Amino acid sequence: MNSKEIKQVFNRFNGMNIVIIGDVMVDSYMWGRVDRISPEAPIPIVSANKREDRPGGAANVALNVQALGANPILCSVTGDDTHRQLFLELMEEKRLDSSGILADSNRRTTVKTRIISGNQQLIRVDEEVNDKIDRPTEKKLIELIRRLLCSEKIDAVIFEDYDKGVITPSLIGEVRDITADRGILLTADPKKRNFGHYKNLDLFTPNLKELSEGLRMDIERTDLEGIEGGARKLQEANNIRYLLVTLSERGIYLRHDGEGTVVPTEVRDVADVSGAGDTVIAVATACLAAGCSARNMTMVANLAGGQVIEKVGVIPVNKEHLLQETLALFARRSHANL
């Protein structure tokens, strides 16, 4: 792509409607300093001086979609508790539509609390229930999604699976049928429990650990032959059009049209890898919907994932920064090919 084509792709993000289905949560952060050890146990004492709450999980994918200029439509289930109210307030602060967030009094709203000193995460405390949503709630969620997909112009649907129980095999199947009937792109960022149920997708973005666990194979990050074999097995068995396997600092393995290649990452100062997968699926889906080729989609998503790991905490991509990095990368590639 030349600079004009890159800018056209980024402009196409504006006005897209992208549905995100998955587990939502409150990402809570406590920052402080450590200057002594507890007399009660050999653990550091954190003198907290700042606290911040952010919408997380699938809501972070929605924030990334929003940051690209597209319109995110989030569909999920929370508990009917005080943390739900906090989550809805955070959604409102970020100008995200919460009409697709159902409440279930038999569940609790997930909260992940990270305690950080400097740029070092010391501990994380998770408050959650990861049982599958019950059948009545599942039916309500499926009907909500069905009405949405059949009444609005939707460019893509993303499954953002954190294994907290909102996404079920039945829901995956129902949404897959609806999107297939209407020609809507369907993409997924998986976890272990539903891994084998994600079939007939346009895009699938497991990390290497998820690929290994999902296929019950022991694959090392340096084992390119093993990655290739696992990716080929998964793509052929589950009919995946584009498969992206994120490899942390090594980049992203892309497989499509029967061929695979590693797209290396740019050199980064890594502060926190939290949320990088959310960014990759959001940007890759938007690029695919905007008509990018497989390799160009992967390159832009790779840059976006690298951008967010330079910051502490789960944060969305910066569109202008991403555009400038993309322009610079493609300019270097063009110059190298001269």
C-alpha positions in Angstrom: 0.0 0.0 0.0 1.1 3.5 -0.7 0.4 6.5 1.7 -2.8 7.4 -0.1 -4.2 3.8 0.2 -3.2 3.6 3.8 -5.1 6.8 4.6 -8.1 5.6 2.7 -8.2 2.4 4.8 -8.0 4.4 8.0 -10.8 6.7 6.8 -13.0 3.6 6.1 -12.9 2.8 9.8 -15.1 5.8 10.4 -18.7 4.9 10.4 -18.2 1.1 10.6 -20.6 -0.7 12.9 -18.8 -3.5 14.7 -20.6 -5.8 17.2 -18.5 -7.2 20.1 -19.8 -10.2 22.0 -18.1 -11.5 25.1 -17.1 -11.2 28.7 -16.9 -7.7 30.2 -15.3 -6.7 33.4 -14.0 -3.8 35.5 -10.2 -3.4 35.2 -9.2 -1.7 38.5 -5.7 -0.3 39.2 -4.0 0.7 42.4 -0.7 2.5 42.0 1.8 3.2 44.9 5.3 2.8 46.1 7.1 0.0 48.0 9.6 1.1 50.6 9.3 -1.6 53.3 8.4 -5.2 53.9 5.4 -6.2 56.1 6.3 -7.4 59.6 3.4 -9.8 59.4 4.7 -11.8 56.4 7.6 -11.5 53.9 5.6 -9.4 51.4 6.0 -5.8 50.2 3.8 -3.1 51.6 2.4 -0.8 48.9 1.6 2.7 49.9 -1.2 3.4 47.5 -1.6 6.9 46.1 -3.8 6.5 43.1 -6.7 4.3 42.0 -8.4 4.0 38.6 -11.2 1.9 37.2 -11.6 1.2 33.5 -14.0 -0.9 31.4 -12.2 -4.2 30.5 -12.5 -7.5 28.8 -14.7 -7.3 25.7 -15.3 -3.6 26.7 -11.6 -3.0 25.9 -12.1 -4.4 22.4 -15.0 -1.9 22.1 -12.7 0.9 23.2 -10.2 -0.1 20.6 -12.9 -0.1 17.9 -14.1 3.3 19.1 -10.5 4.6 19.0 -10.2 3.7 15.4 -13.3 5.8 14.6 -15.8 3.0 14.2 -19.0 2.4 16.2 -18.7 -0.4 18.7 -21.9 -2.2 19.8 -21.2 -4.3 22.9 -23.3 -7.3 23.9 -22.7 -9.1 27.2 -24.0 -10.2 30.6 -23.0 -8.9 34.1 -24.2 -9.5 37.5 -26.9 -7.3 39.0 -24.7 -5.7 41.7 -22.8 -2.6 42.6 -19.9 -3.5 40.3 -22.4 -3.6 37.4 -23.4 0.0 38.3 -19.7 0.9 38.3 -19.2 -0.8 34.9 -22.2 1.1 33.4 -20.8 4.4 34.7 -17.5 3.7 33.1 -19.2 2.8 29.9 -21.0 6.2 30.0 -17.8 8.0 30.7 -16.3 6.5 27.6 -19.4 7.2 25.6 -20.0 3.5 24.9 -23.6 2.3 24.4 -24.6 -0.1 27.2 -28.0 -1.1 25.9 -26.6 -4.5 25.0 -25.4 -5.3 28.5 -27.9 -7.7 30.2 -28.1 -8.2 34.0 -28.3 -11.6 35.7 -28.9 -11.6 39.5 -27.4 -15.1 39.8 -24.0 -13.9 38.6 -21.4 -11.4 39.8 -19.7 -8.7 37.7 -16.1 -9.6 37.1 -13.5 -7.2 38.6 -9.7 -7.6 38.1 -7.7 -5.5 40.5 -4.0 -4.9 39.6 -1.6 -3.5 42.2 1.3 -1.7 40.6 4.5 -0.1 41.9 6.4 1.9 39.3 6.0 0.0 36.1 5.9 -3.4 37.9 2.6 -5.3 38.5 2.9 -6.9 41.9 -0.3 -8.8 42.2 -3.7 -9.2 40.6 -6.9 -10.0 42.5 -9.8 -11.5 40.4 -13.4 -11.4 41.6 -15.5 -13.4 39.2 -17.8 -16.3 38.3 -16.8 -18.3 35.3 -19.8 -20.7 35.0 -21.7 -20.6 31.7 -24.7 -18.3 31.7 -27.9 -20.2 32.2 -30.2 -21.1 29.4 -32.8 -18.3 29.9 -30.1 -15.7 30.0 -28.4 -17.3 26.9 -31.7 -17.1 25.0 -32.2 -13.4 25.9 -28.7 -12.6 24.7 -29.1 -14.5 21.5 -32.4 -12.8 20.8 -30.9 -9.4 21.5 -28.0 -10.1 19.1 -30.4 -11.5 16.4 -32.5 -8.3 16.5 -29.4 -6.2 16.2 -27.8 -8.1 13.3 -31.1 -8.2 11.4 -32.1 -4.6 11.9 -28.8 -2.6 11.6 -26.0 -2.3 9.0 -23.3 -4.3 10.7 -19.8 -4.6 9.1 -18.3 -7.3 11.5 -18.9 -9.3 14.6 -16.1 -10.0 17.1 -16.2 -12.8 19.7 -14.0 -11.7 22.6 -13.8 -14.7 24.8 -12.3 -14.5 28.3 -13.7 -17.8 29.5 -16.1 -16.2 32.0 -19.2 -17.9 30.7 -21.0 -15.4 28.5 -20.0 -17.1 25.2 -21.4 -20.6 24.9 -21.3 -23.2 22.1 -25.0 -22.5 21.3 -24.4 -18.8 21.1 -21.5 -19.3 18.8 -23.5 -21.5 16.5 -26.5 -19.1 16.4 -24.4 -16.0 15.7 -22.4 -17.9 13.0 -25.6 -18.8 11.2 -27.0 -15.3 11.3 -23.8 -13.7 10.1 -23.4 -16.3 7.3 -26.9 -15.6 6.1 -26.3 -11.8 6.0 -22.7 -11.8 4.7 -21.2 -10.2 7.9 -17.6 -10.8 8.8 -17.2 -13.0 11.9 -14.0 -13.0 13.9 -12.9 -14.4 17.3 -10.2 -14.0 20.0 -10.6 -17.4 21.8 -9.9 -19.0 25.1 -9.5 -22.7 25.9 -13.1 -23.8 26.9 -14.8 -22.8 23.6 -11.8 -23.2 21.3 -13.0 -26.1 19.3 -16.5 -24.5 18.7 -15.1 -21.6 16.7 -15.6 -22.8 13.1 -16.3 -21.2 9.7 -14.8 -17.9 10.7 -13.2 -15.1 8.7 -10.5 -14.4 11.3 -9.2 -16.3 14.4 -6.5 -14.8 16.6 -5.3 -17.2 19.4 -2.0 -16.6 21.1 0.5 -19.5 21.1 -0.6 -20.7 24.5 -4.2 -20.8 23.4 -3.3 -22.6 20.2 -1.3 -25.2 22.1 -4.0 -25.8 24.7 -6.8 -25.8 22.2 -5.1 -28.4 20.0 -3.6 -30.3 23.0 -0.1 -29.9 21.5 3.1 -28.8 23.2 4.4 -26.0 20.9 7.3 -23.8 21.9 7.6 -20.2 20.7 10.8 -21.0 18.8 9.3 -24.1 17.1 8.2 -22.6 13.8 7.6 -26.1 12.4 5.3 -26.9 15.3 3.5 -23.6 15.0 3.0 -24.3 11.2 1.7 -27.8 11.8 -0.7 -26.7 14.5 -2.0 -23.8 12.5 -2.5 -25.9 9.4 -4.4 -28.5 11.5 -6.6 -25.9 13.1 -7.3 -24.0 9.9 -8.3 -27.0 7.9 -10.3 -28.7 10.6 -12.3 -25.6 11.6 -12.5 -23.8 8.2 -10.7 -20.6 9.3 -10.1 -18.1 6.5 -7.4 -16.1 8.1 -5.5 -17.4 11.2 -3.3 -15.1 13.2 -1.3 -16.6 16.0 0.3 -13.9 18.2 3.8 -14.8 19.3 4.6 -12.0 21.8 7.9 -10.4 21.0 8.4 -12.5 17.9 5.4 -11.0 16.1 2.4 -12.7 14.5 2.2 -15.9 12.5 -0.2 -15.5 9.6 -1.8 -18.4 7.7 -4.1 -18.1 4.8 -4.6 -19.7 1.3 -2.6 -22.7 2.5 0.6 -20.8 3.3 2.0 -19.4 6.5 4.6 -16.7 7.4 5.8 -14.8 10.5 5.3 -11.1 10.4 8.0 -9.8 12.8 7.2 -7.1 15.4 8.9 -3.8 15.6 11.4 -3.3 18.5 9.5 -2.1 21.6 10.1 -1.1 25.2 7.6 -3.5 26.8 5.9 -2.2 29.9 2.7 -4.4 30.1 1.3 -7.0 27.7 -2.2 -6.8 29.2 -4.8 -6.1 26.6 -2.6 -6.5 23.5 -4.8 -9.3 22.2 -7.9 -7.0 22.5 -6.1 -4.5 20.3 -5.0 -7.0 17.7 -8.5 -8.5 17.2 -10.1 -5.0 17.0 -7.6 -3.6 14.5 -7.3 -6.8 12.4 -11.1 -7.0 12.1 -11.5 -3.3 11.1 -8.7 -3.7 8.5 -10.3 -6.8 7.1 -13.7 -5.0 6.9 -11.9 -2.1 5.2 -10.6 -4.4 2.4 -7.0 -4.9 3.5 -5.0 -7.8 2.2 -4.1 -10.5 4.7 -0.5 -9.4 5.1 -1.3 -5.7 5.3 -4.0 -6.5 7.9 -1.5 -8.4 10.0 1.2 -5.7 9.7 -1.1 -3.0 11.0 -2.5 -5.2 13.8 1.0 -6.1 14.8 2.0 -2.4 15.0 -1.2 -1.7 17.1 -0.5 -4.5 19.5 3.1 -3.3 19.9 1.9 0.2 20.6 -0.3 -0.7 23.6 2.3 -2.8 25.3 4.5 0.2 25.8 2.0 1.5 28.3 1.2 0.2 31.8 -2.3 -1.1 32.1 -5.0 -2.0 29.6 -5.4 0.9 27.2 -6.8 1.2 23.6 -4.8 2.0 20.5 -4.1 5.6 19.4 -5.4 6.0 15.8 -3.2 8.9 14.8 -0.1 7.3 16.3 -0.9 4.0 14.5 -1.5 5.8 11.2 1.9 7.5 11.4 3.7 4.2 12.3 1.9 2.5 9.5 2.9 5.1 7.0 6.5 5.0 8.2 6.6 1.1 8.0 5.3 1.0 4.5 7.6 3.8 3.4 10.6 1.7 4.7 9.3 -1.4 2.9 8.9 0.6 -0.3 12.4 2.0 -0.1 13.9 -1.4 0.7 12.3 -2.8 -2.5 13.7 -0.2 -4.7 
